Amino acid sequence: DSSLYLYNKDLFREAGLDPADPPSTWDEMSTAAAKITALGDGVHGFYLSGNATSSLAYDFTPLIWAQDQEVVTDAGSFDWDNEATQGALAFLQGLYENGDIPETSKTDTGDGFFSVFASGKIGIDLAGGNGVNTATLGTDPEFDFGLAPIPGPQDGQHASFSGGDAAAISATTEHPDEAWDFVQWLTSKETSEDTYLGLPALPPRTDVAAPDSLGEQFTVPAGLLKEGQTYVSPHYNEVVATAQGPFLEMFQSVVFNGADPAQATAKAQDDSGSIT
């Protein structure tokens, strides 16, 4: 799977925005969000699951990566105390302070990852690609929507988190050869082309292209998957995944509670250092 953003084309049209030209910079995204929020009637321009560590790792990190800033060092420690992370936090802080992100985002532990956008009241939603076709949106949504890369502050910058599942063979199995045959079948190019795309679903290979006939719900995330990044750190669970870790504290303190980004990233750096 790959992370990206969904946008409600119907709301874009109502707000006088071009749905064929979605935002490709933070400024464009902020402008679009403000215009959509101004529509009123409970509509908000922007959304993300703001209390879900896994969702935030998936959708907030690309804002940093898009600026050519790594989150994890070669040694496996985390690097938060930098201008790229501070800028990404300040960008989202501005959206919240402007009223473009609803209050419910602060306590959303992941249940609203797709469902809030599916209500038709959100203009832009940071989410994932593969789940679009199996989540609340379904393949026949009640409104017109599109998918686009998560941008950086400058035009041409974007990034995506590559995530997914793993297949493992038990060490105590009595059928290791058969199990390995299945894993080879499951991950083969032929199975990707015949079975996965036949469902349809994103294939587990980057050398298999989703045909244009499946639409952008498949072609956009499949394309992003080929350039996606991920965390490589033995300390991911303690620093990022836990709700008590420095990552979530840093994010929420700035975005929702108005903390200074430089102070918050410095604290996250110290707290992460004590763990790693």
Residue pairs with C-beta under 8 A, 6 or more apart in sequence:
1 128
1 129
1 130
1 131
1 162
1 163
1 164
1 202
1 221
1 225
2 128
2 129
2 130
2 160
2 161
2 162
2 163
2 221
2 222
2 224
2 225
2 228
3 58
3 59
3 62
3 126
3 127
3 128
3 129
3 150
3 160
3 161
3 163
3 224
3 228
4 127
4 128
4 129
4 147
4 148
4 149
4 150
4 160
4 220
4 221
4 224
5 22
5 59
5 124
5 125
5 126
5 127
5 147
5 148
5 149
5 150
6 117
6 124
6 125
6 127
6 132
6 137
6 145
6 146
6 147
7 19
7 22
7 23
7 32
7 123
7 124
7 125
7 145
7 146
7 147
7 148
8 36
8 117
8 120
8 122
8 123
8 124
8 143
8 144
8 145
9 19
9 143
9 144
9 145
9 146
10 120
10 143
10 144
10 145
11 36
11 39
11 43
11 120
11 122
11 123
11 143
12 18
12 19
12 22
12 32
12 36
12 123
13 19
14 36
14 39
15 32
15 35
15 36
15 38
15 39
15 123
16 35
17 32
17 35
17 36
19 144
19 146
22 32
22 146
22 148
23 29
23 31
23 32
23 124
23 148
23 151
24 148
24 149
24 151
24 155
24 156
24 158
25 151
25 152
25 153
25 154
25 155
25 157
26 91
26 151
26 152
26 153
27 153
28 151
29 46
29 124
29 151
30 91
30 94
30 95
30 98
30 100
32 45
32 123
32 124
33 44
33 45
33 46
33 95
33 98
33 100
33 123
33 124
34 45
34 98
34 100
35 45
36 43
36 44
36 45
36 100
36 123
36 124
37 43
37 44
37 45
37 46
37 98
37 99
37 100
37 123
42 121
43 121
43 122
43 123
44 99
44 100
44 101
44 102
44 121
44 122
44 123
45 95
45 100
45 101
45 122
45 123
45 124
46 95
46 100
46 101
46 122
46 123
46 124
46 125
47 101
47 102
47 105
47 112
47 116
47 117
47 122
47 124
47 125
47 126
48 55
48 56
48 59
48 60
48 92
48 101
48 105
48 125
48 126
49 55
49 56
49 59
49 105
49 108
49 109
49 110
49 111
49 112
49 113
50 56
50 101
50 105
50 106
50 107
50 108
50 251
50 252
50 255
50 256
51 105
51 106
51 107
51 108
51 109
51 243
51 248
51 252
52 108
52 109
52 110
52 113
53 240
53 241
53 242
53 243
53 245
53 247
53 248
54 110
54 241
55 110
55 113
56 247
56 248
56 251
57 161
57 231
57 240
57 241
57 247
58 128
58 161
58 163
59 126
59 127
59 128
59 150
59 161
60 88
60 92
60 126
60 251
61 71
61 159
61 161
61 229
61 231
62 150
62 158
62 159
62 160
62 161
63 88
63 91
63 92
63 150
63 152
63 159
64 71
64 84
64 85
64 88
64 159
65 71
65 159
65 229
66 150
66 151
66 152
66 153
66 157
66 158
66 159
67 84
67 87
67 88
67 152
67 153
67 157
68 84
69 79
69 82
69 83
69 84
69 85
70 79
71 78
71 79
71 80
71 85
71 231
72 78
72 79
72 231
72 232
72 233
73 79
76 232
76 233
76 234
76 235
76 276
77 233
77 235
77 272
77 273
77 276
78 233
78 235
78 239
78 240
78 247
78 268
78 269
78 272
78 276
79 269
80 246
80 247
80 250
80 265
80 268
80 269
80 272
81 265
81 266
81 268
81 269
82 265
85 261
85 265
86 261
86 262
86 265
87 153
87 261
89 250
89 251
89 254
89 255
89 261
89 264
89 265
90 254
90 261
91 153
92 101
92 254
92 255
93 254
93 255
93 258
93 261
95 101
96 105
96 255
96 256
97 258
101 255
102 116
104 112
104 116
105 112
105 256
106 252
106 256
108 116
113 127
113 128
113 131
113 135
114 125
114 127
114 131
114 132
114 135
114 136
114 137
115 135
115 136
116 122
116 125
117 125
117 127
117 137
117 145
118 135
118 136
118 137
118 141
120 142
120 143
126 150
128 163
128 221
129 147
129 202
129 217
129 220
129 221
129 222
129 224
129 225
130 201
130 202
130 221
132 147
132 217
132 221
133 139
133 200
133 201
133 217
133 218
137 145
139 217
146 216
147 216
147 217
147 220
147 221
148 220
149 158
149 159
149 160
149 220
149 224
150 158
150 159
150 160
151 157
151 158
152 158
152 159
159 227
159 228
159 229
160 224
160 225
160 227
160 228
160 229
161 228
161 229
161 230
162 225
162 228
162 229
162 230
163 230
164 204
167 183
167 186
167 187
169 176
169 179
169 180
169 183
170 179
173 179
185 191
186 204
187 204
187 205
189 205
189 207
189 208
192 203
192 204
192 205
192 208
193 203
193 208
196 202
196 203
196 204
196 208
197 203
197 208
197 210
197 211
197 214
197 218
200 210
200 214
200 218
202 210
202 218
202 221
202 222
202 225
203 210
203 222
206 225
206 226
209 222
210 218
210 219
210 222
210 223
211 219
212 219
231 240
233 239
233 276
235 272
235 275
235 276
238 245
238 275
239 245
239 246
239 247
239 272
239 275
239 276
240 247
240 248
242 248
245 275
246 267
246 268
246 271
246 272
246 275
247 268
247 272
249 267
249 268
249 271
250 264
250 265
250 267
250 268
253 259
253 264
254 260
254 261
254 264
